[in-house]
């Protein structure tokens, strides 16, 4: 059950959402839905498509590949000659994504990493114009410092599922088994919203998304402008 928006709002948004989706991607989405594998909701996919199309990133990083559906949404909006880097900790999902990339004919445009994202990010030296964070929610705060470090000025950091069924905003909704995740997500949201190098908006779409732009040198942040 979605506690972020009324169900009829989500259904309406998703019915209007469109983005490039190949026959192979449609098959991936159907399989994910049938097997209970989380993939981007249509509204979220459409938003990412627009953001990436506007930004035109030459390099992009995704944390949480899963079967590769969101990777393809991002890649489809990137200009010719661009490259996507993606990180996945589950070997089975990693191998499935690799096969999906081959079938889509884009395997040579993607650099895949298998392992713990926190460790991989810490050792990365590349810089990115676009970062999509959709890995373990309890680790978002731990990833934030490296995500900001790796993001080029003017680059976008997009994070999915940040409102976590509304639990971060309303105590009565919290599932006791999820309290640790909720506490860590709240810590992340406060940090990303107040980060001195980012301007951030929280969007109540799907299960909640945050969109942050890394400011250029000399540009004041939202928090500085409010003070």
C-alpha positions in Angstrom: 0.0 0.0 0.0 1.3 3.5 -0.9 0.9 6.0 1.9 2.6 8.9 0.1 -0.2 9.8 -2.2 -3.8 8.6 -2.6 -3.9 5.5 -4.8 -6.0 7.2 -7.5 -3.3 10.0 -7.8 -0.6 7.4 -8.3 -2.7 5.5 -10.9 -3.4 8.8 -12.7 0.3 9.9 -12.7 1.5 6.5 -13.9 -1.1 6.4 -16.7 0.3 9.6 -18.1 4.0 8.8 -17.6 5.9 8.0 -20.7 9.6 7.5 -21.4 11.7 5.5 -23.9 11.0 1.8 -23.2 12.3 -0.9 -25.6 10.5 -4.2 -26.0 13.3 -5.8 -23.9 12.7 -3.3 -21.1 8.9 -4.0 -21.2 9.7 -7.7 -20.8 12.1 -6.9 -17.9 9.4 -4.8 -16.1 6.8 -7.5 -16.5 9.1 -10.1 -15.2 10.0 -7.9 -12.2 6.4 -7.3 -11.4 5.6 -11.0 -11.6 8.5 -12.0 -9.4 8.2 -9.2 -6.9 11.5 -7.5 -7.9 11.4 -3.8 -7.1 11.8 -1.6 -10.3 11.2 2.0 -11.0 7.5 3.1 -11.0 6.5 4.7 -14.2 6.2 8.2 -12.7 9.7 7.9 -11.2 11.1 6.5 -14.5 9.6 9.5 -16.4 11.1 12.0 -13.9 14.5 10.4 -14.2 14.2 10.4 -18.0 13.4 14.1 -18.0 16.2 15.0 -15.5 18.8 13.1 -17.4 17.6 14.4 -20.7 17.9 18.0 -19.5 21.3 17.4 -17.8 22.7 15.4 -20.7 25.3 13.7 -18.5 28.5 12.4 -20.1 29.0 10.2 -17.1 26.4 8.8 -14.7 26.6 6.5 -11.6 23.9 4.3 -10.3 24.0 2.6 -6.9 21.7 -0.4 -6.9 21.6 -2.0 -10.3 19.1 -4.8 -9.6 18.2 -6.3 -13.0 19.3 -3.2 -14.9 15.9 -1.6 -15.7 16.7 1.8 -14.1 20.1 1.7 -15.7 18.5 1.5 -19.1 16.1 4.4 -18.3 19.1 6.5 -17.4 21.2 5.4 -20.3 18.4 6.1 -22.8 18.5 9.7 -21.9 22.3 10.1 -22.0 24.0 11.6 -25.1 26.0 9.5 -27.6 29.4 8.6 -26.3 28.4 8.8 -22.6 29.0 6.1 -20.0 27.1 4.7 -17.1 28.7 3.1 -14.0 26.5 0.9 -11.9 27.0 -0.9 -8.6 25.2 -4.0 -7.3 26.0 -6.2 -4.3 23.8 -9.2 -5.2 25.7 -11.5 -7.6 22.5 -13.0 -9.1 21.0 -9.6 -9.9 24.4 -8.4 -11.2 24.6 -11.3 -13.7 21.0 -10.9 -14.8 21.6 -7.2 -15.4 24.7 -7.9 -17.4 22.7 -10.2 -19.7 19.9 -7.7 -20.0 22.5 -5.1 -21.1 23.9 -7.5 -23.7 20.4 -8.1 -25.1 19.7 -4.4 -25.2 23.0 -3.9 -27.1 24.5 -1.4 -24.5 26.9 -3.6 -22.6 29.9 -1.8 -23.9 28.6 1.6 -22.6 28.3 0.4 -19.0 30.9 -0.3 -16.3 29.6 -2.7 -13.7 30.8 -3.2 -10.2 29.9 -6.1 -7.9 30.2 -5.6 -4.2 29.5 -3.4 -1.2 28.7 0.1 -2.5 30.1 1.9 0.5 33.6 0.3 -0.1 33.4 0.8 -3.9 32.3 4.4 -3.7 35.1 5.2 -1.2 37.7 4.1 -3.6 36.2 5.7 -6.7 38.0 8.7 -8.3 35.8 9.2 -11.3 33.5 12.2 -11.5 29.9 12.1 -12.5 27.3 14.5 -13.9 24.3 12.4 -12.6 24.1 10.0 -9.7 21.0 7.8 -9.0 20.9 6.3 -5.5 18.6 3.3 -5.2 20.5 0.9 -3.0 19.9 -0.2 0.6 17.9 2.6 2.2 19.6 2.2 5.6 22.9 3.0 3.9 21.9 6.3 2.2 23.4 8.5 4.8 26.7 6.5 4.7 26.8 7.0 0.9 26.1 10.7 0.9 29.7 12.0 1.5 31.1 10.0 -1.3 28.2 10.8 -3.6 28.8 14.6 -3.1 32.5 14.1 -3.6 32.0 12.2 -6.9 29.4 14.6 -8.2 30.6 17.4 -10.6 29.5 21.0 -9.9 26.1 21.4 -11.5 25.5 17.6 -11.3 22.3 16.0 -10.1 21.9 13.5 -7.2 18.6 11.7 -7.4 17.6 9.3 -4.6 14.6 7.0 -4.7 12.2 5.7 -1.9 13.2 8.4 0.6 9.8 8.8 2.3 9.5 5.0 2.9 5.8 4.5 2.9 5.3 7.8 4.8 7.1 6.4 7.9 9.7 9.1 8.0 7.0 11.7 8.4 4.5 10.1 10.7 5.4 8.1 13.8 2.1 6.2 13.8 2.9 4.6 10.4 6.3 3.1 11.6 6.5 -0.7 11.4 8.6 -1.7 14.5 10.6 -4.0 12.3 11.6 -1.1 10.1 12.4 1.4 12.8 16.2 1.3 12.1 15.7 2.0 8.4 13.3 4.9 9.2 15.8 6.5 11.7 18.6 6.3 9.2 16.5 7.6 6.3 15.4 10.6 8.5 19.1 11.2 9.3 19.9 11.1 5.5 17.0 13.5 4.6 18.1 16.0 7.2 21.7 15.8 6.0 20.9 16.1 2.2 18.4 18.9 2.8 20.9 20.9 4.8 24.1 20.0 2.9 26.2 23.1 2.2 27.1 21.9 -1.3 23.6 20.9 -2.4 20.3 22.5 -3.3 17.6 19.8 -2.6 13.9 19.2 -3.3 11.9 16.4 -1.8 9.2 15.1 -4.2 6.2 13.1 -3.0 6.1 10.8 -6.0 6.0 7.0 -5.8 7.6 6.3 -2.4 9.3 9.7 -2.4 12.3 11.0 -4.3 14.9 13.7 -3.5 16.6 15.7 -6.2 19.8 17.6 -5.4 22.0 19.8 -7.5 25.6 20.3 -6.5 26.2 24.1 -6.6 29.0 25.7 -8.5 31.7 27.4 -6.6 30.6 30.8 -5.5 26.9 29.9 -5.7 25.0 30.2 -2.5 23.0 27.2 -1.2 19.3 27.3 -0.3 20.2 27.3 3.4 22.6 30.3 3.0 19.9 32.2 1.0 17.3 31.6 3.8 19.6 32.8 6.6 
